[in-house]
C-alpha cells in the first residue's frame, strides 16, 4: 500500500467508471446532498465535469489520458502510470488473469487511462482534526466490501458499489462526515453509517478487499464509496483487456490534497 505526505492518491483504471442513490441509516444523519456535490468541478481539471459522470461517488474522475499516453504531467512531471503503482491487476474478458508490479510489457497504443480520486486523500484532513483513522493507526490496508447498492449503468458497465470502511463513535462519525464532504473529488461524504447488513455486508470482520480493523464497542462502521467499484463492473461488462490498480495500491501524485478541498 502506497502512502505519501500530502499528495493526492489516485485509483487507476483503464476503463470508464460506473452512481447510486445515497443511502443513509444508523443513528446519525449524514449531511450530504448528492446533487450539489456531483455538480462541483475542480479548477485544476475543469474538463472533467461530473455532470457527464453517472457515478461520481464511487468514480470521481479527475484525469484522463490520450490513447497510448502514460505520462500525466498535470499530476506530476515524472508520473508514469506503467510503473508508479506498487501492484496492478490485469483483467481479460472480465476475469482477473494476473497481478503484477510493472505493466510496461503490457502497454499498448490504444490504452486510455482514467484516474479516480481516492479516499486516502481525505484521511489527511481527518487526522489533522485529531480523529483516529483505524487502518492507519493499526498499519493495515483499509477494509473494502461489496454491497447491494446498485450503480447507475453506463453503456455495457453496471454492478454493485464497493465501499471502504472506517469505524467511529457517533460524534466522531459526524465530524468525519463533515470533513470528507469537503473533498468530493476523492469520494466525498460517506454513503452509509452502521447496520452493515442493510447494504448487503454479511460479515464486517471479513472484508472482500483489504484487511479487517478493530471496531470498538462504542463505534459503528462508517462507509464511503470506493474506487474498486469499477473492478466489479468489469466482471459484468467482460471487456477483452483492462488493467487496474490492486485494491489499496494507489498512484501518488504531486497535487496536494488541499487543492481538492471545496472551500
C-alpha positions as CSV (number, residue, x, y, z in Angstrom):
1,X,0.0,0.0,0.0
2,X,1.4,3.4,-1.0
3,X,1.2,6.5,1.1
4,X,2.9,9.8,0.9
5,X,2.8,13.1,2.7
6,X,0.2,15.4,1.3
7,X,-0.1,14.1,-2.2
8,X,-3.3,13.1,-3.8
9,X,-4.0,9.4,-4.1
10,X,-5.5,8.2,-7.3
11,X,-7.0,4.9,-8.3
12,X,-6.0,3.9,-11.8
13,X,-8.2,2.0,-14.2
14,X,-8.2,1.9,-18.0
15,X,-11.9,1.9,-18.4
16,X,-14.9,4.2,-17.9
17,X,-16.3,4.1,-14.4
18,X,-19.7,3.2,-13.1
19,X,-23.8,6.4,-9.0
20,X,-26.0,5.0,-6.8
21,X,-28.6,6.8,-4.8
22,X,-27.3,8.0,-1.5
23,X,-28.3,5.6,1.4
24,X,-28.3,6.6,5.0
25,X,-29.2,4.7,8.1
26,X,-27.9,4.2,11.6
27,X,-28.2,6.8,14.4
28,X,-26.8,9.8,12.7
29,X,-28.0,11.8,9.7
30,X,-25.2,12.2,7.2
31,X,-25.1,15.8,5.9
32,X,-24.7,15.2,2.2
33,X,-26.5,16.5,-0.8
34,X,-25.5,14.2,-3.7
35,X,-27.0,16.6,-6.3
36,X,-24.9,19.5,-5.2
37,X,-21.8,17.5,-4.7
38,X,-21.8,16.0,-8.2
39,X,-22.0,19.4,-9.8
40,X,-18.8,20.7,-8.4
41,X,-15.8,20.9,-10.8
42,X,-12.3,21.3,-9.5
43,X,-10.4,24.3,-11.2
44,X,-7.3,22.1,-11.8
45,X,-9.3,19.8,-14.0
46,X,-12.3,21.8,-15.4
47,X,-12.7,19.3,-18.3
48,X,-13.7,16.5,-16.0
49,X,-17.1,17.9,-15.2
50,X,-19.1,15.4,-13.1
51,X,-22.3,16.1,-14.9
52,X,-21.0,13.7,-17.5
53,X,-20.2,11.1,-14.8
54,X,-23.2,8.9,-14.0
55,X,-21.5,7.6,-10.8
56,X,-19.5,10.4,-9.2
57,X,-19.4,8.9,-5.7
58,X,-17.6,5.7,-6.4
59,X,-15.9,7.0,-9.6
60,X,-14.8,10.7,-9.1
61,X,-12.9,11.2,-12.3
62,X,-10.0,13.7,-12.0
63,X,-7.9,12.9,-15.1
64,X,-7.8,11.0,-18.3
65,X,-5.1,10.4,-20.9
66,X,-5.0,10.4,-24.7
67,X,-4.8,6.9,-26.3
68,X,-1.3,5.4,-25.6
69,X,-0.3,8.2,-23.2
70,X,1.2,7.0,-20.0
71,X,2.6,10.3,-18.7
72,X,0.3,12.7,-16.9
73,X,2.2,15.9,-16.4
74,X,-0.7,17.8,-14.8
75,X,-0.5,15.4,-11.9
76,X,3.3,15.2,-11.7
77,X,6.2,15.8,-14.0
78,X,7.6,12.3,-13.7
79,X,4.3,10.4,-13.3
80,X,4.4,7.1,-15.3
81,X,1.2,5.1,-14.8
82,X,3.0,1.9,-16.0
83,X,5.4,1.8,-13.1
84,X,4.3,4.2,-10.3
85,X,1.8,1.9,-8.7
86,X,3.0,-0.9,-6.4
87,X,0.6,-3.5,-7.8
88,X,-1.6,-3.8,-10.8
89,X,-4.4,-6.2,-11.7
90,X,-4.8,-7.5,-15.3
91,X,-8.3,-8.5,-16.4
92,X,-9.1,-10.5,-19.6
93,X,-12.8,-11.0,-20.6
94,X,-13.8,-9.7,-17.2
95,X,-11.7,-12.2,-15.2
96,X,-8.6,-11.5,-13.2
97,X,-5.7,-13.1,-15.0
98,X,-2.6,-11.6,-13.3
99,X,-1.4,-9.3,-10.6
100,X,2.0,-7.6,-11.3
101,X,4.2,-4.7,-10.2
102,X,5.1,-3.3,-13.7
103,X,2.9,-3.1,-16.8
104,X,5.4,-1.7,-19.3
105,X,5.5,-5.1,-21.2
106,X,1.7,-5.0,-21.5
107,X,1.3,-1.4,-22.6
108,X,-0.5,-0.7,-25.8
109,X,-1.0,2.3,-28.0
110,X,-4.8,2.0,-27.7
111,X,-5.0,2.1,-23.9
112,X,-6.6,5.1,-22.2
113,X,-6.0,6.0,-18.6
114,X,-8.8,7.0,-16.2
115,X,-7.7,8.3,-12.8
116,X,-10.2,8.4,-10.0
117,X,-9.7,10.2,-6.7
118,X,-9.1,8.0,-3.6
119,X,-10.4,8.3,0.0
120,X,-6.8,8.0,1.2
121,X,-6.5,11.7,0.3
122,X,-9.1,13.0,2.8
123,X,-7.7,10.8,5.6
124,X,-5.0,13.6,6.0
125,X,-7.7,16.1,6.9
126,X,-9.4,13.7,9.2
127,X,-6.2,13.0,11.1
128,X,-5.5,16.8,11.3
129,X,-8.7,17.1,13.3
130,X,-7.4,14.6,15.8
131,X,-9.6,11.7,14.8
132,X,-8.3,8.1,14.7
133,X,-8.2,6.6,11.2
134,X,-8.1,3.0,12.3
135,X,-6.5,1.5,9.2
136,X,-3.6,3.9,9.6
137,X,-3.2,3.5,13.4
138,X,-3.2,-0.3,13.0
139,X,-1.0,-0.3,9.9
140,X,-3.5,-2.1,7.7
141,X,-5.0,-1.7,4.3
142,X,-8.4,-0.1,4.6
143,X,-11.2,-2.7,4.6
144,X,-13.4,-2.7,1.5
145,X,-16.7,-4.5,0.9
146,X,-19.1,-5.4,-1.9
147,X,-22.6,-4.0,-1.2
148,X,-26.1,-4.4,-2.6
149,X,-26.2,-0.7,-3.7
150,X,-26.8,-0.5,-7.4
151,X,-24.7,1.8,-9.5
152,X,-26.1,3.6,-12.5
153,X,-25.4,1.6,-15.7
154,X,-23.1,3.3,-18.2
155,X,-23.1,1.6,-21.5
156,X,-22.0,-2.0,-21.0
157,X,-20.9,-1.3,-17.4
158,X,-23.0,-2.0,-14.4
159,X,-22.8,-3.5,-11.0
160,X,-22.9,-3.0,-7.2
161,X,-21.0,-0.4,-5.3
162,X,-17.8,-1.3,-3.3
163,X,-17.3,0.7,-0.1
164,X,-14.4,1.4,2.2
165,X,-15.0,1.4,6.0
166,X,-13.5,3.3,8.9
167,X,-15.1,2.9,12.4
168,X,-16.1,5.9,14.6
169,X,-18.3,6.7,17.5
170,X,-21.4,8.8,16.7
171,X,-19.8,12.2,17.5
172,X,-16.6,11.4,15.5
173,X,-18.6,9.9,12.6
174,X,-20.4,13.2,12.3
175,X,-17.1,15.1,12.3
176,X,-15.6,12.7,9.7
177,X,-18.6,13.1,7.5
178,X,-18.3,16.9,7.6
179,X,-14.6,16.8,6.8
180,X,-14.8,14.3,4.0
181,X,-17.7,16.1,2.4
182,X,-15.3,18.9,1.6
183,X,-13.5,16.5,-0.8
184,X,-16.0,15.5,-3.4
185,X,-13.2,14.7,-5.9
186,X,-11.9,11.9,-3.6
187,X,-15.3,10.2,-2.9
188,X,-16.6,13.0,-0.6
189,X,-19.1,12.3,2.2
190,X,-19.9,8.7,3.4
191,X,-22.8,6.7,1.9
192,X,-23.8,4.7,5.0
193,X,-23.4,4.5,8.8
194,X,-23.9,1.5,11.0
195,X,-26.0,-1.6,10.2
196,X,-23.8,-3.1,7.5
197,X,-26.3,-5.8,6.8
198,X,-28.6,-3.2,5.3
199,X,-26.2,-2.7,2.5
200,X,-25.5,-6.4,2.0
201,X,-22.4,-6.8,4.1
202,X,-22.8,-10.1,6.0
203,X,-19.5,-10.2,8.0
204,X,-17.9,-6.9,8.8
205,X,-14.8,-8.7,10.0
206,X,-14.3,-10.4,6.7
207,X,-13.8,-7.7,4.0
208,X,-13.8,-8.6,0.3
209,X,-10.6,-6.5,-0.1
210,X,-8.1,-5.0,2.2
211,X,-7.8,-6.0,5.9
212,X,-10.2,-6.0,8.8
213,X,-9.7,-3.4,11.6
214,X,-10.7,-3.2,15.2
215,X,-14.2,-1.8,15.8
216,X,-14.6,-0.8,19.5
217,X,-17.8,-1.3,21.5
218,X,-18.8,2.4,21.3
219,X,-18.2,2.6,17.5
220,X,-20.1,1.8,14.3
221,X,-18.7,1.3,10.8
222,X,-18.8,4.4,8.5
223,X,-18.8,3.6,4.8
224,X,-17.5,5.6,1.8
225,X,-18.0,4.8,-1.9
226,X,-14.8,3.2,-3.2
227,X,-12.9,3.3,-6.4
228,X,-12.7,-0.5,-6.5
229,X,-16.3,-0.4,-7.8
230,X,-15.2,-0.4,-11.5
231,X,-13.5,-3.7,-10.9
232,X,-16.9,-5.2,-10.1
233,X,-18.3,-3.6,-13.2
234,X,-15.6,-5.3,-15.2
235,X,-17.0,-8.7,-14.2
236,X,-20.3,-7.7,-15.8
237,X,-19.0,-6.0,-18.9
238,X,-16.3,-8.5,-19.7
239,X,-14.0,-6.3,-21.8
240,X,-11.3,-8.2,-23.6
241,X,-8.5,-6.4,-21.8
242,X,-8.2,-4.0,-18.9
243,X,-5.6,-3.0,-16.3
244,X,-6.5,-1.6,-12.8
245,X,-4.7,-0.9,-9.6
246,X,-4.8,-3.6,-6.9
247,X,-7.1,-2.6,-4.1
248,X,-5.2,-0.3,-1.7
249,X,-2.3,0.3,-4.1
250,X,-2.6,3.8,-5.4
251,X,-0.8,6.3,-7.6
252,X,0.6,9.2,-5.5
253,X,0.7,12.4,-7.4
254,X,2.3,15.8,-6.8
255,X,-1.1,17.5,-6.4
256,X,-1.7,18.5,-2.8
257,X,-4.8,17.1,-1.1
258,X,-5.8,20.7,-0.1
259,X,-6.1,21.6,-3.8
260,X,-9.1,19.2,-4.0
261,X,-10.9,20.7,-1.0
262,X,-14.1,22.6,-1.6
263,X,-13.9,25.9,0.3
